[in-house]
Amino acid sequence: MFSLQRLWAIAWKELMVLFFNKVSRILIIVPPLAQIVIFGWAATMEVRNVSFAVLSRDQGLWSERIIQAVLGSPTFVHMERVTSEREMRAVMDKGDVLFTLVFDERFSRDLTAGREGTMQILLDGRRSNAAQIACQYVSLIVNSVLAPTGAPGLVVRNWFNPNLEFQWFFLPNLIGILTFMLGLVVTGLTVAREREVGTFDQLLVTPATPVEIALAKLVPGCVTGLIHGTLFLVISVFGFGVPFSGSLILLYVSLLIFALASGGMGLMVSSLCQTQQQAFLGAFTIGVPCILISGMLTPVHNMPWVLQLASEFVPMTHFAILVQGVFLRDITMASALLCLGKIVLAAIVSVLVAVWMFKRRT
């Protein structure tokens, strides 16, 4: 019968191997901390295939000229018209658009009469780097269209990230990236290490069942993910000044489930490998593509539709949305539950498949 006592005994053995060895402690703690500091200062991004919204109370000639000019740029590929501030807030909150152009009701009349017209561009500050570049593009387009009038009248406001600090966007995502890779590698090396040093067969003759052994192997990855998540949270908030406006409980629950999903993928890799070198290469082979298509480094909208579809099956895609919402705005319960549900589904699938693969290999 399934026994939590046997499971905990094996899990405690794995934790001792991981944390009570000086070299292992250094390799687990120091490199991720160095990465979050280095990436926080050094990373940048490119902007393409931008979607934007338009809230026009004007319906005049000049506002339509500006809209068509923006759409004529290869950078901006999709426009969504909204009719109220409520609709505008909805599309901005969901992240469907990078910015919204807002035209005053007298915009065209004021420009035609030689007066200064008023318009705004509301930027999604959660994607600060992309928003800043897009703002520069739009400013150039607006100024070129309105150059004959001598009155651009463009007012820029940034939602969620008033000063477009790039660290505010990237560091929360980096928590997901490093937690994913640590869970993948730490769990991926466990079974391979047992096989390499010759203790795997000894483990199988213990009273523990293969299911208990497989589940116990997931514990170190989850513990490591929670520890690193805490360190990254402290560094991001107190070291780089990233605001934290959401629920701490929601962050830790999602981090634990996300680490479990990552560990399940690592256990799949470990079940197929005979040596730690093979397990590490296998984790690297799976981890890098998942990071690239998750939207944590480059916008998903920039990718071909096939990769956009594939990103829906990567737990990091949904964890990125959730962690951005927790940090930069108090995410709505509906959005949080949707993202968390997808992560839970990914964790269940990955753990079940990993346990099945582990049983077959034993």
Contacts in CASP RR format, 6 or more apart in sequence:
PFRMAT RR
TARGET T0000
AUTHOR 0000-0000-0000
METHOD contacts of the structure
MODEL  1
MFSLQRLWAIAWKELMVLFFNKVSRILIIVPPLAQIVIFGWAATMEVRNV
SFAVLSRDQGLWSERIIQAVLGSPTFVHMERVTSEREMRAVMDKGDVLFT
LVFDERFSRDLTAGREGTMQILLDGRRSNAAQIACQYVSLIVNSVLAPTG
APGLVVRNWFNPNLEFQWFFLPNLIGILTFMLGLVVTGLTVAREREVGTF
DQLLVTPATPVEIALAKLVPGCVTGLIHGTLFLVISVFGFGVPFSGSLIL
LYVSLLIFALASGGMGLMVSSLCQTQQQAFLGAFTIGVPCILISGMLTPV
HNMPWVLQLASEFVPMTHFAILVQGVFLRDITMASALLCLGKIVLAAIVS
VLVAVWMFKRRT
2 209 0 8 1.000
2 211 0 8 1.000
2 212 0 8 1.000
3 207 0 8 1.000
3 208 0 8 1.000
3 212 0 8 1.000
6 206 0 8 1.000
6 207 0 8 1.000
6 208 0 8 1.000
6 209 0 8 1.000
6 212 0 8 1.000
7 208 0 8 1.000
7 212 0 8 1.000
7 215 0 8 1.000
7 216 0 8 1.000
8 216 0 8 1.000
9 208 0 8 1.000
9 216 0 8 1.000
10 203 0 8 1.000
10 208 0 8 1.000
10 212 0 8 1.000
10 213 0 8 1.000
10 216 0 8 1.000
10 217 0 8 1.000
11 216 0 8 1.000
11 217 0 8 1.000
11 219 0 8 1.000
11 220 0 8 1.000
14 190 0 8 1.000
14 216 0 8 1.000
14 217 0 8 1.000
14 219 0 8 1.000
14 220 0 8 1.000
15 219 0 8 1.000
15 220 0 8 1.000
15 223 0 8 1.000
17 24 0 8 1.000
17 193 0 8 1.000
18 24 0 8 1.000
18 28 0 8 1.000
18 186 0 8 1.000
18 220 0 8 1.000
18 224 0 8 1.000
19 25 0 8 1.000
19 28 0 8 1.000
28 182 0 8 1.000
28 186 0 8 1.000
28 224 0 8 1.000
29 231 0 8 1.000
32 178 0 8 1.000
32 182 0 8 1.000
32 228 0 8 1.000
32 231 0 8 1.000
32 232 0 8 1.000
33 231 0 8 1.000
33 235 0 8 1.000
35 174 0 8 1.000
35 178 0 8 1.000
36 171 0 8 1.000
36 174 0 8 1.000
36 175 0 8 1.000
36 178 0 8 1.000
36 232 0 8 1.000
36 235 0 8 1.000
36 236 0 8 1.000
37 235 0 8 1.000
39 170 0 8 1.000
39 171 0 8 1.000
39 174 0 8 1.000
40 166 0 8 1.000
40 167 0 8 1.000
40 170 0 8 1.000
40 171 0 8 1.000
40 174 0 8 1.000
40 240 0 8 1.000
41 167 0 8 1.000
43 166 0 8 1.000
43 170 0 8 1.000
43 297 0 8 1.000
44 129 0 8 1.000
44 166 0 8 1.000
45 129 0 8 1.000
45 130 0 8 1.000
45 297 0 8 1.000
45 298 0 8 1.000
45 299 0 8 1.000
46 133 0 8 1.000
46 298 0 8 1.000
46 302 0 8 1.000
47 75 0 8 1.000
47 129 0 8 1.000
47 130 0 8 1.000
47 133 0 8 1.000
47 134 0 8 1.000
47 137 0 8 1.000
47 299 0 8 1.000
48 75 0 8 1.000
48 299 0 8 1.000
48 302 0 8 1.000
49 75 0 8 1.000
49 77 0 8 1.000
49 299 0 8 1.000
49 301 0 8 1.000
49 302 0 8 1.000
50 75 0 8 1.000
50 76 0 8 1.000
50 77 0 8 1.000
50 78 0 8 1.000
50 98 0 8 1.000
50 99 0 8 1.000
50 130 0 8 1.000
50 134 0 8 1.000
50 301 0 8 1.000
51 76 0 8 1.000
51 77 0 8 1.000
51 78 0 8 1.000
51 79 0 8 1.000
51 80 0 8 1.000
51 96 0 8 1.000
51 97 0 8 1.000
51 98 0 8 1.000
51 301 0 8 1.000
52 70 0 8 1.000
52 76 0 8 1.000
52 78 0 8 1.000
52 79 0 8 1.000
52 80 0 8 1.000
52 97 0 8 1.000
52 98 0 8 1.000
52 99 0 8 1.000
52 100 0 8 1.000
52 101 0 8 1.000
52 134 0 8 1.000
53 79 0 8 1.000
53 80 0 8 1.000
53 81 0 8 1.000
53 82 0 8 1.000
53 88 0 8 1.000
53 91 0 8 1.000
53 92 0 8 1.000
53 96 0 8 1.000
53 97 0 8 1.000
53 99 0 8 1.000
53 100 0 8 1.000
53 101 0 8 1.000
54 67 0 8 1.000
54 79 0 8 1.000
54 80 0 8 1.000
54 81 0 8 1.000
54 82 0 8 1.000
54 100 0 8 1.000
54 101 0 8 1.000
54 103 0 8 1.000
55 81 0 8 1.000
55 82 0 8 1.000
55 83 0 8 1.000
55 84 0 8 1.000
55 85 0 8 1.000
55 87 0 8 1.000
55 88 0 8 1.000
55 100 0 8 1.000
55 101 0 8 1.000
55 102 0 8 1.000
55 103 0 8 1.000
56 63 0 8 1.000
56 67 0 8 1.000
56 81 0 8 1.000
56 101 0 8 1.000
56 102 0 8 1.000
56 103 0 8 1.000
57 103 0 8 1.000
57 104 0 8 1.000
57 105 0 8 1.000
58 103 0 8 1.000
58 104 0 8 1.000
58 105 0 8 1.000
58 106 0 8 1.000
58 107 0 8 1.000
58 108 0 8 1.000
60 107 0 8 1.000
60 108 0 8 1.000
61 108 0 8 1.000
61 112 0 8 1.000
62 107 0 8 1.000
62 108 0 8 1.000
62 111 0 8 1.000
62 112 0 8 1.000
62 145 0 8 1.000
62 146 0 8 1.000
62 149 0 8 1.000
63 103 0 8 1.000
63 107 0 8 1.000
63 108 0 8 1.000
63 119 0 8 1.000
65 145 0 8 1.000
66 101 0 8 1.000
66 103 0 8 1.000
66 119 0 8 1.000
66 141 0 8 1.000
66 142 0 8 1.000
66 145 0 8 1.000
66 146 0 8 1.000
67 79 0 8 1.000
67 101 0 8 1.000
69 141 0 8 1.000
69 142 0 8 1.000
69 144 0 8 1.000
69 145 0 8 1.000
70 76 0 8 1.000
70 79 0 8 1.000
70 101 0 8 1.000
70 138 0 8 1.000
70 141 0 8 1.000
71 79 0 8 1.000
73 137 0 8 1.000
73 141 0 8 1.000
75 134 0 8 1.000
75 137 0 8 1.000
76 134 0 8 1.000
76 137 0 8 1.000
80 91 0 8 1.000
80 96 0 8 1.000
80 97 0 8 1.000
82 88 0 8 1.000
82 91 0 8 1.000
82 100 0 8 1.000
88 100 0 8 1.000
88 102 0 8 1.000
88 122 0 8 1.000
91 97 0 8 1.000
91 100 0 8 1.000
92 100 0 8 1.000
92 122 0 8 1.000
92 124 0 8 1.000
92 159 0 8 1.000
93 329 0 8 1.000
93 332 0 8 1.000
93 335 0 8 1.000
94 335 0 8 1.000
95 124 0 8 1.000
95 126 0 8 1.000
97 124 0 8 1.000
98 123 0 8 1.000
98 124 0 8 1.000
98 127 0 8 1.000
98 130 0 8 1.000
98 131 0 8 1.000
98 134 0 8 1.000
99 121 0 8 1.000
99 122 0 8 1.000
99 123 0 8 1.000
99 124 0 8 1.000
99 131 0 8 1.000
99 134 0 8 1.000
99 135 0 8 1.000
99 138 0 8 1.000
100 121 0 8 1.000
100 122 0 8 1.000
101 119 0 8 1.000
101 120 0 8 1.000
101 121 0 8 1.000
101 138 0 8 1.000
102 119 0 8 1.000
102 120 0 8 1.000
102 121 0 8 1.000
102 122 0 8 1.000
103 119 0 8 1.000
104 110 0 8 1.000
104 117 0 8 1.000
104 118 0 8 1.000
104 119 0 8 1.000
106 117 0 8 1.000
106 118 0 8 1.000
107 117 0 8 1.000
107 118 0 8 1.000
107 119 0 8 1.000
110 116 0 8 1.000
110 117 0 8 1.000
110 118 0 8 1.000
110 151 0 8 1.000
111 117 0 8 1.000
111 146 0 8 1.000
111 149 0 8 1.000
111 151 0 8 1.000
114 149 0 8 1.000
114 151 0 8 1.000
115 151 0 8 1.000
116 151 0 8 1.000
116 153 0 8 1.000
117 151 0 8 1.000
117 153 0 8 1.000
118 153 0 8 1.000
118 155 0 8 1.000
119 142 0 8 1.000
119 153 0 8 1.000
119 154 0 8 1.000
119 155 0 8 1.000
120 154 0 8 1.000
120 155 0 8 1.000
120 156 0 8 1.000
120 157 0 8 1.000
121 135 0 8 1.000
121 138 0 8 1.000
121 139 0 8 1.000
121 154 0 8 1.000
121 155 0 8 1.000
121 156 0 8 1.000
121 157 0 8 1.000
122 157 0 8 1.000
122 158 0 8 1.000
122 159 0 8 1.000
123 131 0 8 1.000
123 132 0 8 1.000
123 134 0 8 1.000
123 135 0 8 1.000
123 156 0 8 1.000
123 157 0 8 1.000
123 158 0 8 1.000
123 159 0 8 1.000
123 164 0 8 1.000
124 131 0 8 1.000
124 159 0 8 1.000
124 160 0 8 1.000
125 131 0 8 1.000
125 158 0 8 1.000
125 159 0 8 1.000
125 160 0 8 1.000
125 161 0 8 1.000
125 162 0 8 1.000
125 164 0 8 1.000
125 168 0 8 1.000
125 169 0 8 1.000
125 328 0 8 1.000
126 160 0 8 1.000
126 161 0 8 1.000
126 168 0 8 1.000
126 169 0 8 1.000
126 324 0 8 1.000
126 325 0 8 1.000
126 328 0 8 1.000
126 329 0 8 1.000
127 169 0 8 1.000
127 299 0 8 1.000
128 158 0 8 1.000
128 161 0 8 1.000
128 164 0 8 1.000
128 165 0 8 1.000
128 166 0 8 1.000
128 168 0 8 1.000
128 169 0 8 1.000
129 164 0 8 1.000
129 166 0 8 1.000
129 169 0 8 1.000
129 170 0 8 1.000
130 299 0 8 1.000
131 158 0 8 1.000
131 161 0 8 1.000
131 164 0 8 1.000
132 164 0 8 1.000
135 156 0 8 1.000
138 154 0 8 1.000
139 154 0 8 1.000
139 156 0 8 1.000
142 152 0 8 1.000
142 154 0 8 1.000
143 152 0 8 1.000
143 154 0 8 1.000
146 152 0 8 1.000
146 153 0 8 1.000
158 164 0 8 1.000
160 328 0 8 1.000
160 329 0 8 1.000
161 168 0 8 1.000
161 169 0 8 1.000
161 328 0 8 1.000
165 242 0 8 1.000
167 236 0 8 1.000
167 240 0 8 1.000
167 241 0 8 1.000
167 242 0 8 1.000
168 242 0 8 1.000
168 243 0 8 1.000
168 327 0 8 1.000
168 328 0 8 1.000
169 324 0 8 1.000
171 232 0 8 1.000
171 235 0 8 1.000
171 236 0 8 1.000
171 240 0 8 1.000
171 242 0 8 1.000
172 236 0 8 1.000
172 242 0 8 1.000
172 320 0 8 1.000
172 323 0 8 1.000
172 324 0 8 1.000
172 326 0 8 1.000
172 327 0 8 1.000
172 328 0 8 1.000
173 295 0 8 1.000
173 296 0 8 1.000
173 297 0 8 1.000
173 320 0 8 1.000
173 323 0 8 1.000
173 324 0 8 1.000
174 232 0 8 1.000
174 296 0 8 1.000
175 228 0 8 1.000
175 229 0 8 1.000
175 232 0 8 1.000
175 233 0 8 1.000
175 236 0 8 1.000
175 255 0 8 1.000
175 323 0 8 1.000
176 258 0 8 1.000
176 296 0 8 1.000
176 316 0 8 1.000
176 319 0 8 1.000
176 320 0 8 1.000
176 323 0 8 1.000
177 291 0 8 1.000
177 296 0 8 1.000
177 297 0 8 1.000
177 316 0 8 1.000
178 228 0 8 1.000
178 232 0 8 1.000
179 225 0 8 1.000
179 228 0 8 1.000
179 229 0 8 1.000
179 232 0 8 1.000
179 255 0 8 1.000
179 258 0 8 1.000
179 259 0 8 1.000
179 262 0 8 1.000
180 258 0 8 1.000
180 262 0 8 1.000
180 287 0 8 1.000
180 290 0 8 1.000
180 291 0 8 1.000
180 315 0 8 1.000
180 316 0 8 1.000
181 262 0 8 1.000
181 283 0 8 1.000
181 287 0 8 1.000
181 291 0 8 1.000
182 221 0 8 1.000
182 224 0 8 1.000
182 225 0 8 1.000
182 228 0 8 1.000
182 262 0 8 1.000
183 221 0 8 1.000
183 222 0 8 1.000
183 224 0 8 1.000
183 225 0 8 1.000
183 259 0 8 1.000
183 262 0 8 1.000
183 263 0 8 1.000
183 266 0 8 1.000
184 262 0 8 1.000
184 263 0 8 1.000
184 265 0 8 1.000
184 266 0 8 1.000
184 269 0 8 1.000
184 283 0 8 1.000
184 286 0 8 1.000
184 287 0 8 1.000
185 266 0 8 1.000
185 280 0 8 1.000
185 283 0 8 1.000
186 220 0 8 1.000
186 221 0 8 1.000
186 224 0 8 1.000
186 263 0 8 1.000
187 217 0 8 1.000
187 218 0 8 1.000
187 220 0 8 1.000
187 221 0 8 1.000
187 262 0 8 1.000
187 263 0 8 1.000
187 264 0 8 1.000
187 266 0 8 1.000
187 267 0 8 1.000
187 270 0 8 1.000
188 263 0 8 1.000
188 266 0 8 1.000
188 267 0 8 1.000
188 269 0 8 1.000
188 270 0 8 1.000
188 273 0 8 1.000
188 279 0 8 1.000
188 283 0 8 1.000
189 270 0 8 1.000
189 276 0 8 1.000
189 279 0 8 1.000
189 280 0 8 1.000
189 283 0 8 1.000
190 217 0 8 1.000
190 220 0 8 1.000
190 267 0 8 1.000
190 270 0 8 1.000
191 200 0 8 1.000
191 217 0 8 1.000
191 267 0 8 1.000
191 270 0 8 1.000
191 271 0 8 1.000
191 273 0 8 1.000
191 279 0 8 1.000
191 358 0 8 1.000
192 270 0 8 1.000
192 273 0 8 1.000
192 274 0 8 1.000
192 275 0 8 1.000
192 276 0 8 1.000
192 278 0 8 1.000
192 279 0 8 1.000
193 276 0 8 1.000
194 200 0 8 1.000
194 203 0 8 1.000
195 273 0 8 1.000
195 274 0 8 1.000
195 275 0 8 1.000
196 274 0 8 1.000
196 275 0 8 1.000
196 276 0 8 1.000
203 213 0 8 1.000
204 210 0 8 1.000
204 213 0 8 1.000
204 362 0 8 1.000
208 216 0 8 1.000
210 355 0 8 1.000
210 358 0 8 1.000
210 359 0 8 1.000
210 362 0 8 1.000
211 355 0 8 1.000
211 359 0 8 1.000
213 358 0 8 1.000
213 362 0 8 1.000
214 267 0 8 1.000
214 354 0 8 1.000
214 355 0 8 1.000
214 358 0 8 1.000
214 359 0 8 1.000
215 351 0 8 1.000
215 355 0 8 1.000
217 267 0 8 1.000
217 270 0 8 1.000
217 358 0 8 1.000
218 260 0 8 1.000
218 263 0 8 1.000
218 264 0 8 1.000
218 267 0 8 1.000
218 351 0 8 1.000
218 354 0 8 1.000
221 259 0 8 1.000
221 262 0 8 1.000
221 263 0 8 1.000
222 256 0 8 1.000
222 259 0 8 1.000
222 260 0 8 1.000
222 263 0 8 1.000
224 259 0 8 1.000
225 255 0 8 1.000
225 259 0 8 1.000
226 252 0 8 1.000
226 255 0 8 1.000
226 256 0 8 1.000
226 259 0 8 1.000
229 255 0 8 1.000
233 244 0 8 1.000
233 251 0 8 1.000
236 242 0 8 1.000
236 244 0 8 1.000
236 327 0 8 1.000
237 243 0 8 1.000
237 244 0 8 1.000
242 327 0 8 1.000
243 327 0 8 1.000
243 328 0 8 1.000
244 326 0 8 1.000
244 327 0 8 1.000
245 326 0 8 1.000
245 327 0 8 1.000
245 328 0 8 1.000
245 329 0 8 1.000
245 330 0 8 1.000
246 325 0 8 1.000
246 326 0 8 1.000
246 327 0 8 1.000
246 329 0 8 1.000
246 330 0 8 1.000
246 331 0 8 1.000
247 326 0 8 1.000
247 330 0 8 1.000
250 322 0 8 1.000
250 326 0 8 1.000
250 331 0 8 1.000
250 336 0 8 1.000
250 340 0 8 1.000
251 323 0 8 1.000
251 326 0 8 1.000
253 340 0 8 1.000
254 319 0 8 1.000
254 322 0 8 1.000
254 323 0 8 1.000
254 326 0 8 1.000
254 339 0 8 1.000
254 340 0 8 1.000
254 343 0 8 1.000
257 340 0 8 1.000
257 343 0 8 1.000
257 344 0 8 1.000
257 347 0 8 1.000
258 315 0 8 1.000
258 316 0 8 1.000
258 319 0 8 1.000
258 343 0 8 1.000
258 347 0 8 1.000
260 347 0 8 1.000
260 351 0 8 1.000
261 315 0 8 1.000
261 343 0 8 1.000
261 346 0 8 1.000
261 347 0 8 1.000
261 350 0 8 1.000
261 351 0 8 1.000
262 315 0 8 1.000
263 350 0 8 1.000
263 351 0 8 1.000
263 354 0 8 1.000
264 347 0 8 1.000
264 350 0 8 1.000
264 351 0 8 1.000
264 353 0 8 1.000
264 354 0 8 1.000
265 286 0 8 1.000
265 287 0 8 1.000
265 350 0 8 1.000
265 354 0 8 1.000
266 283 0 8 1.000
266 286 0 8 1.000
266 354 0 8 1.000
267 351 0 8 1.000
267 354 0 8 1.000
267 355 0 8 1.000
267 357 0 8 1.000
267 358 0 8 1.000
268 350 0 8 1.000
268 353 0 8 1.000
268 354 0 8 1.000
268 357 0 8 1.000
269 279 0 8 1.000
269 282 0 8 1.000
269 283 0 8 1.000
269 286 0 8 1.000
270 279 0 8 1.000
271 354 0 8 1.000
271 357 0 8 1.000
271 358 0 8 1.000
271 360 0 8 1.000
271 361 0 8 1.000
272 357 0 8 1.000
272 361 0 8 1.000
273 279 0 8 1.000
273 282 0 8 1.000
290 314 0 8 1.000
290 316 0 8 1.000
291 297 0 8 1.000
291 316 0 8 1.000
292 298 0 8 1.000
293 300 0 8 1.000
293 303 0 8 1.000
293 307 0 8 1.000
293 310 0 8 1.000
293 311 0 8 1.000
293 314 0 8 1.000
293 317 0 8 1.000
294 300 0 8 1.000
294 311 0 8 1.000
294 314 0 8 1.000
294 316 0 8 1.000
294 317 0 8 1.000
294 320 0 8 1.000
295 311 0 8 1.000
295 316 0 8 1.000
295 317 0 8 1.000
295 320 0 8 1.000
296 316 0 8 1.000
296 320 0 8 1.000
300 307 0 8 1.000
300 308 0 8 1.000
300 311 0 8 1.000
300 317 0 8 1.000
301 308 0 8 1.000
303 311 0 8 1.000
311 317 0 8 1.000
312 342 0 8 1.000
313 346 0 8 1.000
314 346 0 8 1.000
315 342 0 8 1.000
315 343 0 8 1.000
315 346 0 8 1.000
315 347 0 8 1.000
315 350 0 8 1.000
318 339 0 8 1.000
318 340 0 8 1.000
318 341 0 8 1.000
318 342 0 8 1.000
318 343 0 8 1.000
318 346 0 8 1.000
319 339 0 8 1.000
319 343 0 8 1.000
321 335 0 8 1.000
321 339 0 8 1.000
322 331 0 8 1.000
322 336 0 8 1.000
322 339 0 8 1.000
322 340 0 8 1.000
322 343 0 8 1.000
325 331 0 8 1.000
325 335 0 8 1.000
326 336 0 8 1.000
END
